[in-house]
Every structure is written in structure tokens, then in C-alpha cells.
């Protein structure tokens, strides 16, 4: 393990570190949604602070030719930016008496604080993925410029969610995004999908999963009236990792031990049109529809 984590200064045995690492990973996996649908690249290393991010031109078609001499439009880069890799972290403490009790009695060390810190850091990661970080110039899936926006029906009514997803698939397909798609919704909207659809004996979410083959997910990170359909293939976006989730030792204070669950990463969206958000209709909301969505309509 790299020295920057200062693990050699921590009063933990190698066995305790192994237990801690496994618990941290399990806790994060139980929370994370973004990583379930977006490809990861890296890790690039703790010292990497920025990475290039290209916006790729959409709508380019391949050529058909016997000799390979036909000229056509090549896939090009519309814009190149260099995005910072922010550090996401949550601190926690281990009391010196808990360490002594574990050593004297041979009982497992209580790692509840570490698990809670890992879960909090994982939630922060999803918040970065979906909401971005405007203060750092980072956009998320819900607010990236160039995404497609469709009016949301009342998902409290049977069949409306399925109809919206059908329209979302149509709009994404018309824009050149062929899937597979993932649907992400707030817990309340997701709960609405778990009802029998149109007297078929099949849940509405099961019907939607036939269209969103990458999966249907709920996350409390997004607002209650939020849902989005995403073609999250690597040609459209990825999650660039500098340091994957780990635990570092910080310091000792008043005999107690200060640790940190941390990671560094950034969402890189190459083709913003691969994201289709459903938003409640409000006065003037029609003006926010993307050009691609309007053409598809």
C-alpha cells in the first residue's frame, strides 16, 4: 500500500486492515448506483489531479464501400476540456479503548464507523455523478448541457411511466443512441412501478425492463420527481477513477485514532444527448426541450 495512506502508522494489524477493507468495499457496493450503469476506467493514481474529457460529435454514419475509398465525415471532437478529479472522503474515529479491548479479549474490532464512512462516501460519489459539482465546473447526468429533456407524465397513474419510457427510447434512438438503456428514478417513482400493469398480471417495472435492459434503479440522491433514461455505454460516458475507495490513517489525537475513507474520480460525458431526463411540466418548460427531442417529436 502506498505511503500516502499512512497505514504503517496506524495501530491495526494486517488482519484488521483486511477486515476493514472488505467491509468498506461491501458497504460501498450496497449503496452505489452510478457504478452499476457506467463503465469505470483507471485507477490512474493518487497524483493525477486532472484528466482530458472530450465531447464527441454525434450523428456520424459509417461508410459502405467496396474499395474503402469513399469519403465521409469522421467522428471528431467538438470540445476538449481538462476536468479535475475531486477527492471524496468521510472521516471517522476509532477509540483507543476499543483497540485495547480487542487486543486483550481477542474480540473482533468494531468497524461500524468505517462502514458508515464508506456508505457516506459512496453516496457522495453518486451525488457527484447525478448532480455534478458546479463550483468545480463539473456537470452531472441530471444537469449536463445538451441532454434531452421530455415532459414527465403523472407516474402515480398506471401506465404513464411505461409510456414515458417508450417515448424516451424513441427520442434516444432517433438521436443515434441505441442502448442498452438504464432507467434511474427516485424511490417514490420506483415504488410506483411495482404494480400490475394493465391487468396483464405483470408488474409495470417488468415491462419497462424490456426497454431498459441495463436495469431499472432507485436512488435517494435524486429529487422525488426525478427520472432519467440513459445510454451509458463507454462511447457516451465513463467514470474515471484516480484512487478507488480505500481507507487512510490520518492522525492520533487524545489517544484516539483518526481515519479517512476516500477516493478520487470524475464523470466524463462524451455525448450528452445519451441522457434523457423526464421533468415535470411547468410554464415555459417546453423551451428547455433539446433540439434532438423536438426533431424526434
N, C-alpha and C positions, 0 to 999 in steps of 0.2 A: 504494500500500500504506500502511496506517495506521502512524503514527509509533510506536505501542506495540510494533511488531515490531522497531524499531531497525535496519531494513535499510540505511538510509543510512549507518550507522556501520560496516557490515561491509565487509571488503576484497574483495568479489566484484563482478564486472561484471554488467550486466543479462543478458548471455548466460549466465553461470554460474548466476545465480539462476533463469533459465528452465529450464535443465537440471536443477537441483536440485529445483525444484517438480515437474517432470514425473516424476522418479524417485521422489519421495516419494509422489505420488499412485498410481503404478503399484505400488509396494511395498505400500501400504495395501490397495489393491483386491485384491491376490493373497491377502491374509490374512483380510479381514473377512468374517464370515458374517452377523451381525445385520443389517447394511445391505442384504443381499440379500433379506431377507424382511420387513423393517419399513420403513414409509414414513417419509421424512425431512421435517421442517418446519424453516424457517429458511433461512439463519442469522439469528439475532436480534441479533447484535452482541456485541463483546467485553465491553461494560459490563453486559450482562444477567447477573445472578447468580442469580435465582430466576424460576420460571415456574409458573403455576397448572396443576394436574393434577386432573381430575375423575374420580371413579368413577361410571360411568353405570349406572343401573338396567337390568337385563336382563329379558327375558321380555315386554316390552310389544308388543302387536299393533296393527297399523294398523286403521283403521275402513273399513267399506264402507257407503256411504250415497248416495242419490240427490241429497239437498239439502245435504249436508255439515253436518248439524245434530246428528248422533249424538255423544253424549259418551262419552269413553273415557279411559283412563289415558295421560297424556302421558309421553314419555320425560323423566325427571328426573335430577337429580344427587343421588346418595346422600351423597357426601362431596367436599369441595374442599380440596385441600392445595396448599401452595406448595413446590415442590421446588427444591433448589439445583442449579445447573449446575456440577458439579466440573470442574476443569481436569485434563486427562490430558496427560502430557508425558514425554518422554525426552530427555535432554541428550546432546550429542556434541561432539567437538572436531575442529578442522581444524588440522594442524600448519603453522606458518609456512613451513617449508622446502618443503612440498608446494605451497603457493601460489606461492612463488618459482620452483620448478621448472616449474610450469605456465606462468607468465608468461615465463620465459626460453626455454623449449624449445618452447612452443606446444602442449604436450600437454594432453589433457583432464584436468580436476581429478578426483582420486579422490573419489567421493562415497559410497563404501561405508559410511562411518559414518552418513551421513544416511539411507541406505536401511535400515540396521539399526535406527536410532532410529524411523523411520516404522513399520516392522513391529512393533516392541515397543509403540509407542503404539496401533497397531491391535489388537493382542492385548489390551491393557488395556481398550480400548473394548468388545470382545466379552465380557471378563470382567465389566465393569460391566453389560452387557445381560443376561447369563445368571445372574450371581451377585449382582448388586446391590452395594451398599456399606453394610452395616448401621451402620457408625459414622456415616454421614451420613443415616441413615433412608431409604435407597434400596433398594427390593426389585428382584430380577431375575426373569427368567422361571422359573427353577428353584425359587424360594422365595417367590413372591408369595402373600400370603394370599388365599384364595378360588379358587385354581387347582383344577383337577380332578386327582385322583390315581388311577391304576389300577395294580394289581399287574403286574409285569413277568414274562413267561414267560422260559424259558431260550432266548435267541436263538442259542445255539450249535446248537440243534436246528432242522432245516429246517421252515419254515412257521410257526414260533412268532411271529416278528416280524410277519409279514403278519397273522396272527390278532390280535395285539395292536393293530395299526394299525386293523384293521376295527372292533375294539371301541372304540378311541379315537374314530374317526369317528362311530360310533353315539352315544357319550356326548356328544360336542360338538354333533352335530346335534340331539339331544334337548334340549340346553341352549339352542338357538337360534343356534348358531354354524355357519353353513352353508358356510364355507370361501371360497375355496380354502385348503387346509391346506399347511403346511410341516412336514416331519419333520427334526429335528436330533438327531444321535446322536454318541456318542464314536467315534473312529476304529476301535476294535476291533469295536464293534457294526455300524458301517457296513460293515466288511470282510465280516462275516458275511452281509450282504445280497447280496453279489456271488457268488451261487452259483445253479445251476439249480434252479428251483422245481418240485417235484412232477413230475419227469420231463416237463415241458412244453417244454423247450428254451428257456425264458425265464428270465432272472435274477429272483430274488426282488425285487430293488430295482426292476425294471421293473414288476412287479405293484403294488408299493407306490406307485410314482409315479402310477399311475392313480387312486389315492385321495388322495395328497399332491401335487396338481397345481401347487402353488407351488414344489415341489422337495424333494429329499432331500439333506441336507448333513451333513458330518462336521466336527467341531471338537475340537481337543485341549484347549480351555478347560474343557469339562465333564468330570466324573469318568468313569471307564471304564464303569461300569454305568448310564450315564445316557442317556435318550432322551426326547423330548417332541414332541408334536403340537400345532401352533399355528395358530389362525386369526388371522393378523397384520394383518388389514385395518385401515384407518385409523379405523374406528368402534370398534375394540377397543384400539388402541395406536399410538403413534408415537414417533419418536426426534427430540427437539427439540434443535437444534444452535444453540449460541451462536456459536462460531468453528469453522469447518470446519478439517480438518487442514492445517497450514501450518508454516512454519519461521521462527523469530525469531532475531535475533542478541542474545547476552547480554552478552558482555564479552571483553576481551583480557587474558590472564594469561600472563606469561613469554613474550610474543610470540606465543603460540598463541591460537586463536580459539574461543570457546565459543558453541555454537548450541543451539537447543531446538526439537524437533518437538512441537507442541502442538495441542490442540483443547479445546473445552468442549461438553458435551452431557449430556442426561439422558433416560432411558427413561420414558415416561408410559403407564401401563397403565390404560385406562379400564374395561375389563371383564375382570377376572382369570380368569373362567370360560372365556375363549377359549384358555387354556393348559391342556393335559392332559399331565401328566408320568407316565411309566412308572417305577415304583420297585420294586426287588426286594422280595419279600415277606419280612417279618421279624415276629417275635412282636409282636402289637399293632398291626401296620401297618394293619389293616383299619379302625381307629378314625380314621385320617387321611383316609379317603376323603371327598371333598366330598359335601355333601347332594345336589347335582345328579347326581353319579355314582351315588350309592346309589339315587336315584329312577329313573335310567335303567336300572339293573340289575334 
